[in-house]
Amino acid sequence: MATVCNMSAEVGSTSCIFPFTEAMSRYLAATNRPYIADTVRQNTNLVVADEGSEQHYDEVYEIDLDKLEPHINGPFIPDLSHPLSKFAGNVNASSWPLQISQAMVGSCTNSSYEDLKKVANMVKEASTAGLRPKIPMLVTAGSEKIQSTVRNEGILEEIENAGATVLSTSCGPCVGQWNRAGAELREPNSVISSYNRNFVARHDGNPATHSFVTSPEIVTAFAYAGSLDFDPVHDYLTAPSGEPFRFSSPGAEELPVSFSGGDTFYQAPGVDESSVEIAVSPESDRLQLLTPFEPWKDGNSQDMAILIKVKGPWYNYRGHLENISNNLLTAADNAFIPTASQSRGHAISQPTGMIESVPEVAKSYKEAHVKWCIIGDTNYGEGSSREHAALEPRFLGGIAVIAKSFARIHESNLKKQGMLALTFADPQDYDRLQKDDKVSVLDIEDIQPGKQLRMLVRRNDGTTWLAMLNHSYQAGQIPWIVHGSALNYMRSKATKP
């Protein structure tokens, strides 16, 4: 199948034409979603480039997927990519640990019926030759439906009989939910997986774990080789009989005859949610019921204390592994505190002037009903793609984060929790802010997409200065501010007659 991509300098974007194939249609039908395939067919004109549009593109790339070679990415970053034919040479030219300590297939991606059937076929072929994996192998199905289907067909039994461990259909080692024995020793080692990411310490908390990402088939081949310098296309393994063994080209049916239902743990909400009680022990230190955040009040963004003015060059280093690794597990520096030992993770409480941890100062502000904001550097929120990075400041009474720029996902999460995510129109205004300043964001009650807001800063001596702020709120996101969070807004819509 060929995919055509057009790259436009005029609009700064790339558009690709992905043909809607019958394979997609069969999959949607098998998973009880034929109506989606029907809708796509009825609207194919909407996903095809307009006639004559090629004149607006500077370059046209045609990618023939049949000619693509398998790749292995890593370690530590998905951008470091190696064609399979060159991987062994790159390994031998590096200092990466040669022996593999763990092979992992699956997670929410690369774990379809076809993926796991291919793995089972490879395992069966190797077992027939008397071979077993040389290293521990973990396998995760992509969903309860897949898990049930491959279990019923004997696919998982084949894999388990070879010595692999089948995990639950959850994130597991992909997001560090792996109580891996020995990880605390921080010893260098290499793992290979078909998981989503391979950032430093992602799987097991060990920053010395070299993680490589590839397809389920390649992971399986390496599980039997146990070494990174193995080329499954050209190299042989030795069977117990002494005969050379090489895996056949992996293949499998794309879909089962029918999918099993699988276990479902979804509980539909009651018609009258007021009658539903969720029982959580008040003594629990792991679970806590969340009281809905308060809706917006006029003047909510005026006279905010600055909780912390974040600085730190690591926010610019997303594409530089060595530099960004220097910030592993460190907290933010406060530009208002010149002493390095006190700056890390601390804030100056107003009006006492006491230096305490950032959470303690935020709690004291919340208890005293003091509104506060965070001033951020460039790419604020980098690495904070999970909801809690935005939930925590909101829970502690934060109103706004005003930064030079945001990491995209964190900016969206701040919006969802009802916090203002704003950027300086002039980044130099970041340098003008002082520790005792009070910040007011004006015009929030009249916020409109694409319209700048004003920031009024009042100094201790009574003088003021004005700056302009940008935002990326769309019309559909503005109600999140008004109601106090996206969840509050959804609940309000759901309860309307």
N, C-alpha and C positions, 0 to 999 in steps of 0.2 A: 504494500500500500504506500502510495506517495503522499506526502504532505507538502503543500506549497505555502511558504511564508513570505509575506511582503513587508519590508522594513521602510518606514517613511520618515525622512528627516523633517518633512514639513510639519507633521503633527506629532512627531516624537513617539511613535508607537509602532507596534508590530501586529499585523493581523494574519491569521493562519486559516486555511480552508481545510477542515477535517471532514472528509466524506462520511456521511451517516451510513454505516455499513449494515448489512443484514445480520452480522454477528451481534451488533448492538441491539438490533431489534429482537433477536432470539433471546438474548439475556434479559431484556426488559419483560418479554412475555413470560419467561421461565420464573421470574421473580414477581409475577402478578402485577406488572406495570405496563401492559401493552398500550394503554391510553397515552403514555408518554411518547412511545414510538409513533403512534398515529398523529399526535400533535406535531412532532418534528417533521414528519413527512408532509403534513399540510402547510408547513411554514418553511420549507427548505429555501425558498427565495430570500428569507431573512438572514440566512447564515452563509450566503454566497456573495462574494464581492460584486458590486455593481458593474455593469458593462462599461468599459472604458476607464475603470478606476486604476488600472495599471499605470496610467500616465502620471499618477500622483506619487508613485513609489520610485525611490532611487535605485533599489536593488531587489532582485527576486531570487530567492533560494529555493531550490527543490531538493527535498530530503527523501531519498529512497530508503525506507526502513528495512528493506530486504538486504541492503548492503551494510547495515550498521553492525559493528562488532560488539560483543559483550564487553562491558566496562566494569571496573572496580574503583570505587571512590574512597579516598581517605589516605592517611589517618587524620582524625581530629576535625576534618572539615569536608563537606560534600563537594566543594569546588575543586578539590585535588583529584583529577580523574585520570585513570589509566586504562588504555585498551588492554584487553586480556592478553594479547600477543606480546605486549611490552611490560606487563606487570612484573613478571619474575625478574627481568633485568633491572627494573626500578627498585625492586625490593633488595636485590643484591648490591645495588649502588647506594643503599640507604643504611641507617642505623636502626631500622624498625626490627623489633623482635621477630625472628624468623618462624619460630614454632607457634602455632595457633593454640590458644588455650580454650576457646569456646566457639561453637558454631550455632547460629540462631536463625531460624526460619520463621517468617510470619510477621505478626503484629497486625495493625488494622490495614496495612497495605501488603502486597505481595503474599497474600494468604487466601486466595480464591480457591474454589474447587479445582480449577485447572492447575494452579500452582502446586497444591498439595498432592494432586494425583501424579504430577510429574515427579515430585520428590519421592512418592511411594514407589513409582516405577523404577527410579534409579536405585532406591534402597533394595527393592526386590532383585534387581539385576546383580547388585553387589553381593547380596546374601546368597544368591545361587552360586556365585564364585567363591563363597566362603569368607567374604570380607565383612568387617564391621567398622563403624566409625572409629577413628583413632583418638578422637577428642569428644568431650561431652557435647551433646546436641539438644537444643531446645526448639520446640515447634509450637506455634500459636496459630490457631484458626482465626479468620477475620471476623467471625460473627457466630452467634449461637446457631444460626441456620446452617452455616458452613460446617461448624463443629458436629452438629447432629448428622448432617448428610454424609460427611466423610467417615464418621464413626459407624454409621449403619452399613456403609459399603465396605468396611474392613480396611479402609485406607490408613486410618490412625493405628489400627492393630499392626499393620505391616511395619509402620514406622517405629512403633513402640517395641516390637519384637527385635528390631535391629539395635535397640539400646537407647533410643532417643526418649526424651521426657516431653510429654505433651502438657502444655500449660493451659490455664483457663483463658477464656476469650476476654482478656483485659490487657492493659498497657504493658505491665510487667517490666522487663529490663529496658524496654524502649524508652521509658521515662524514669528509669532509676528505681523502680519498685522491684528490686532484686537484692535479696539478702545474701550477697555473694560471699562465701567464706574466703577469707584472705585478702579481700579488697582493701581492708584497712592498712595492710602492709605497704601499700603504694608501690608495688613492684611492677616494673615494665612488663607488659604482655600484649599479645595481639588477639583480637576477636574479629570474627567476620559474620555479618548478618545481612538480612534483607529488610531490616527495620527502616524507619523513616529518617533518622538523624544519627550523626556520629560525633557530636561535639564533645569537647573535653569533659570527662567524668560523667557523661550522660547516663551510661548504663549502670555503673556500679559505684559511683562516687570516687573512683580511683583516677586521678588525672594522668596516670602513666599507662592507662589502658588504651592501646592503639586500636581504634575501631575502623573497620573497613566495611563499606556498604556495596552490595551487589544483588544479583537475582537469587531466588530460592534454589535454582538448579546449580548455580556456581557455588553457593554456600554448601550445598550437599556434597558436591565433588570435593571441596576443600575439607569437609569434615572427615572424609575417608583418607585424604592425603596428610592432613595435620600440619602442613607447612605452606608458607606463603609463596615459595618459589615453584609451586606446582602449576603446570599448564594443563588443564583437563582436556584441551583439544588435541595436544600433541604428546603429552607424557603418559606413561603407563604406571599403574600400580602393580604390585606383585601379589598374586593370590596365594593362599596357603599351599596350593599344589605346585607353586613355582612358576606357574603360567602367567604371562603378562595380561593385565586387565585394563581396559579403557571403557569408560561409559559410552553407551550409544547416545546419539543426539536425543535429548529429552523430548518427549511428546506425550500428549494426553488429550482426552476429550475436553472441549471447552466448557461443557455443561453436563450435569448428571441427567439421567432420565427424568428425575423429578427431585426437587429439593425437599428435605424433611422440614417439618415445622420448627423443631428446636424448642428449647425452653424459653419462655418469655417471662420476664420479671416486671413488666410494665403493669401498673395499676391505674386504671382510668380514674380521674377525679370524680367525686360525688357531685350530684346535681346541686346540692346545697353545701358548699364548702365550709360554711360556718359550723356544720355539724361534725366536721372531721377534726380529730385531735391527734397531733403528732406527739408521742410520748418520748421525751428526752430527759434523762436524769439531770437534775440541776447540779449534781456532783461530777458529772462527766467533764473531763478536760480534753475530750476529743470532738464532741459534738455540742453545738449550741444553736438554739433557734434564733434566727435573725429577725429583729423587729424592723419592719419596713422603714426605709429612710424617709425623712420628712420632705414634703414637697417644697418647691421654691417659695421664698418669701421676698417681697420687695425690699431692696436694700441689702440682700444677703451677701453681695460681693463688695460691700463698702467697708473701709477701715479694717482691712485684713492685716493681721500680723504676719510677718514672713517667718514661717517655721524654719526653713533652711534654704540657703542659696547654694545649690549643688554645683560643684565644679568637678572636673576630672577629664583628662585627655582620652581615657579609654573609650569614651562614647564614640570617638571617631574611628575606632580600630576594628570595626566589625570584619573588615576584609583582611586584617593583619593578625594572624593567629598568635604569633609570638607576643605582640604587644597586648592584645586583649587578654591573653592568658595571665599576664602580670596582675590582672585585677581579679583573679579567681577567688571567690568567696570573701572579697573585701567589701566594706560598706562605703557609702558615699562620703566625700569630703565636703566640709562646709566652708565656703569662701569667706564667711564672716569670722572664722576662727583661725588666726595665723599660726598657732602652734600645731604642728602636724599630729602630735600624739593626742591632742584634744579634739582636733578637727574631725577625725574619722568617726563617723556615725554619731556625732553630737550636735546639739543645737544650743543657742543662747535663749534662755527663757526671758520673755518680756513681762513685766518691767523689772524683775529682780536682777537680771544680768547673770544669773547662775547658769553654768554650763552643765547640761545633763544630756542623757541619751535622747535621740530624736523622738522615740515613742513616748518617753516620760513627759517631755515638753508638750507633745501633742495631746496627751491625756489631760495634762493640767489645763491646757487651753479649752478642751472640751468641757471639763468640769466647771470652768469659770465662764463658759459661754463666750469665749473669745474666738472670733472667726480668724482663720489663718489660710495661708496659701504657700505653695512651694515655688521657688524660682529655679528653673532648670537650665542646664547647659545644652549643647547640641546633642541631637539624637537621644533625647531624654526617654528613659524607659527601655533602652536596648536590652534584650534578653528577658524582658518581663512580659512574656506573652500570656501568662496565666492570669486568671481573673483576680486572684488575691492581691496582686501588686497594685490594683486599682481599688479593691475593696477595703484594704487596710487604711489608707489615708481618708477615704470616705467615712468609714466607721469611726475614725478618731476626730471627725469634725471638719475635715478639709473642705474648702470651697473650690479652689482653683489650683491648677498647675500652669504656670506661665514660663515657657521655655523658648530657647532659640530655635529648636526643632524637636520633633518627636519621632520615636520609633513607631511605625504605623499601627501595629497591633495594640500597643499599649495606649496610644491615643484613642483608639476605638473603645477600649475597655474603660478608660476614664469617662468617656461620654456615656457609656451604658450604665455606669454607677451614679450618674448625675453630677459628676465633677466637671468643672469648666476646664477644657483643654485648649489653651490659647498660646499663640506665638508672637514674639516681638516683631513688629513690622521693621524696626531698626534693631538688629542684634546688639548694637552698642549700648542700647538702653539697659541691657543686663548689667553692664559695668557700673551704671550710675546708682543702682540700688544699694542702700546701706542697711545695716542691721536693725536700726530702730525705726525704719520707715513703716508707714501704714499705707497699704495699697487698696485702692478702690477701682473695681472694674465697672465702668458706667454703661448704661444703655442695655444691660442684659435683658431687662423686661421687654425690650423692643428688638431683640436679636433677630437678624435676618441672614439668610445664606448670602455669602459673598460681601457682606457689609462689615467694614472694620468696626472695632469697639475702641473706646477710649480708656486709658489707664491713668488715674490720678494718683500721684504719690505725694503724701504729706510727710514732711520732715519733722523732727522733734522741735525745731526752732519755729515751726509754723509755716515755713515756706512750702510751696508746692511746685510740682512740674508735671507736665502732661506728655503721654506717649500714646502711640497707636498700636493696637493689637490685631492680629489676624486670627481667623478661625476657619475650620473646614466643616462646620455643621451644615448638614442638608436639612431641607424642610421637615423630613420625617424624623430627624433626630432632635429637633428643638423641643418637642413634647417631653423628651426624657429629662430635660432640665426642669421644665415646669412641674412635672410630677415627682421629681426627686430621683428617678432612675428609670431605665427602660422596663424593668420588671413592674414597677409601680404603674407605669403607663399601660402595660399589657393587662394588668389586673383591672385597671379602671375600664378598659375597653370590654373586657370579658364580663364585667358585672352590669354593664348597661343593658337595659331591656331592649 
